[in-house]
Amino acid sequence: MKSLFTASNVTTYITGVVFSLGLCMSGMMSPSKVVGFLDIAGNWDPSLAMVMFGAIGVYFTGHRLILKGRDKPVYAAKYGLPTRVDIDGRLITGAILFGIGWGLAGFCPGPALASLVTLDANIFIFVTSMTLGMYVYGTLDTRFTAEPDGGAGVFEIIASKQAGTGQTEAKATS
């Protein structure tokens, strides 16, 4: 049996702890702080913008230094960098849904998970709902992209029955 205490797992754990501490110290785990940041027309709190700019600076510098100095990561055979650069409807829809959820709840996934240590029932409800939403999306996305007809077969069958044509004609047209 492989040990859980590999160098990769220990490094991942330490990185997660540092990230969680950063979220806590920056106020990102406080929904009222996040909502205050998003309330640009009211009592706007710009402090999270400073956190964001600081994070962007650290990431930009670290990303450049790491990619410049190494051909591959320390604990993997290759970098897992994104290859897509296009902006499509799925990206825009996801960004809109993320923004709505962030604005309504005051949480995004990282701070929500880090806030579980508070044992607040509202946070557990949020994380459970978020996880369920991810599961439903993954299930529907797989269903609609894995089917040759885009997953519309069921809807076509229902529509054909309502129109009185029957299931066999619906399959013939798809």
C-alpha positions in Angstrom: 0.0 0.0 0.0 1.3 3.4 -1.0 2.0 5.8 1.9 0.0 9.0 2.2 3.0 10.8 3.4 4.8 11.2 0.0 6.7 14.3 -0.8 4.0 15.3 -3.3 1.2 14.9 -0.7 3.0 16.8 2.0 3.8 19.6 -0.4 0.1 19.7 -1.5 -1.0 19.8 2.1 1.4 22.6 3.1 0.3 24.6 0.0 -3.4 24.1 1.0 -2.7 25.3 4.6 -0.9 28.4 3.4 -3.7 29.1 0.9 -6.3 28.7 3.7 -4.4 31.0 6.0 -4.1 33.6 3.3 -7.9 33.4 2.7 -8.5 33.8 6.4 -6.1 36.7 6.9 -7.4 38.5 3.8 -11.0 38.4 4.9 -12.1 36.2 2.0 -13.8 33.8 4.4 -16.1 36.5 5.6 -19.2 36.8 3.4 -20.0 40.3 4.6 -16.5 41.4 3.5 -17.0 39.9 0.0 -20.5 41.4 -0.3 -19.1 44.8 0.8 -16.4 44.5 -1.9 -19.1 43.8 -4.5 -21.4 46.7 -3.4 -19.7 49.3 -5.6 -22.9 51.5 -5.5 -23.2 51.5 -1.7 -20.6 51.2 1.1 -17.8 49.8 -1.1 -14.9 48.1 0.7 -11.9 48.0 -1.8 -9.6 45.9 0.5 -10.3 42.7 -1.4 -9.1 44.4 -4.6 -5.7 44.8 -2.9 -5.7 41.1 -2.1 -6.6 40.3 -5.7 -3.8 42.5 -7.1 -1.3 41.0 -4.6 -2.3 37.4 -5.6 -2.1 38.3 -9.3 1.4 39.7 -8.8 2.6 36.6 -6.8 1.1 34.3 -9.4 2.4 36.2 -12.4 6.0 36.3 -11.0 6.0 32.7 -9.7 4.5 31.3 -12.9 7.1 33.0 -15.1 10.0 31.9 -12.8 8.8 28.3 -12.5 8.2 27.8 -16.3 11.5 29.5 -17.1 13.6 27.5 -14.8 12.1 24.0 -15.2 11.2 21.6 -18.1 8.7 19.7 -15.9 7.2 19.9 -12.4 9.0 18.4 -9.4 6.3 15.8 -8.8 4.9 15.1 -12.3 6.0 14.1 -15.7 4.7 17.3 -17.3 2.9 20.6 -16.6 -0.9 20.5 -16.8 -1.4 23.9 -18.4 -4.6 24.8 -20.2 -4.5 24.7 -24.0 -7.7 26.4 -24.8 -7.6 30.1 -25.3 -11.1 30.7 -26.8 -14.0 32.3 -25.0 -17.2 30.4 -25.6 -20.7 30.3 -24.3 -19.9 27.7 -21.6 -17.1 29.9 -20.2 -19.3 33.0 -20.2 -22.2 31.1 -18.6 -20.0 29.6 -16.0 -18.5 33.0 -15.2 -22.0 34.5 -14.8 -23.2 31.7 -12.6 -20.0 32.0 -10.5 -20.5 35.7 -10.1 -24.1 35.4 -9.1 -23.3 32.7 -6.5 -20.4 34.8 -5.2 -22.6 37.9 -4.9 -25.5 36.1 -3.3 -23.6 33.9 -0.9 -20.4 35.9 -0.4 -18.4 32.7 -1.0 -16.5 31.1 -3.8 -15.3 27.5 -3.6 -11.9 28.0 -1.9 -13.1 30.2 1.0 -16.2 28.1 1.4 -14.1 24.9 1.9 -11.7 26.7 4.2 -14.7 28.0 6.2 -15.9 24.5 7.0 -13.6 24.5 10.0 -16.0 27.0 11.6 -18.7 24.3 11.7 -21.3 26.9 10.7 -24.5 25.2 9.4 -24.9 27.8 6.6 -21.5 27.0 5.2 -22.2 23.3 5.2 -25.4 24.0 3.3 -23.6 26.2 0.8 -20.8 23.6 0.3 -23.3 20.8 0.0 -25.3 22.8 -2.6 -22.1 23.7 -4.5 -21.0 20.1 -4.5 -24.4 18.9 -5.7 -24.4 21.6 -8.4 -21.0 20.4 -9.6 -22.2 16.8 -9.7 -25.4 17.7 -11.6 -23.4 19.8 -14.1 -20.9 16.9 -14.6 -23.7 14.4 -15.1 -25.6 16.6 -17.5 -22.4 17.7 -19.4 -21.4 14.1 -19.8 -24.9 13.1 -21.0 -25.2 15.9 -23.5 -21.7 15.7 -24.9 -21.4 11.9 -25.0 -24.7 11.3 -26.9 -24.5 11.4 -30.7 -27.6 13.6 -30.8 -26.3 15.9 -28.0 -28.6 14.2 -25.5 -31.7 15.6 -27.2 -33.1 12.1 -28.0 -35.3 12.1 -24.9 -36.7 15.5 -25.6 -37.3 14.6 -29.3 -39.3 11.5 -28.2 -41.4 13.6 -25.8 -42.0 16.2 -28.4 -43.0 13.6 -31.0 -45.4 12.0 -28.6 -47.0 15.3 -27.9 -47.3 15.9 -31.6 -48.9 12.5 -32.0 -46.2 11.0 -34.3 -44.8 8.3 -32.0 -41.3 7.2 -30.9 -40.2 5.5 -34.1 -40.5 8.6 -36.2 -38.6 10.6 -33.7 -35.7 8.1 -33.8 -35.7 8.2 -37.5 -35.3 12.0 -37.6 -32.5 12.2 -35.1 
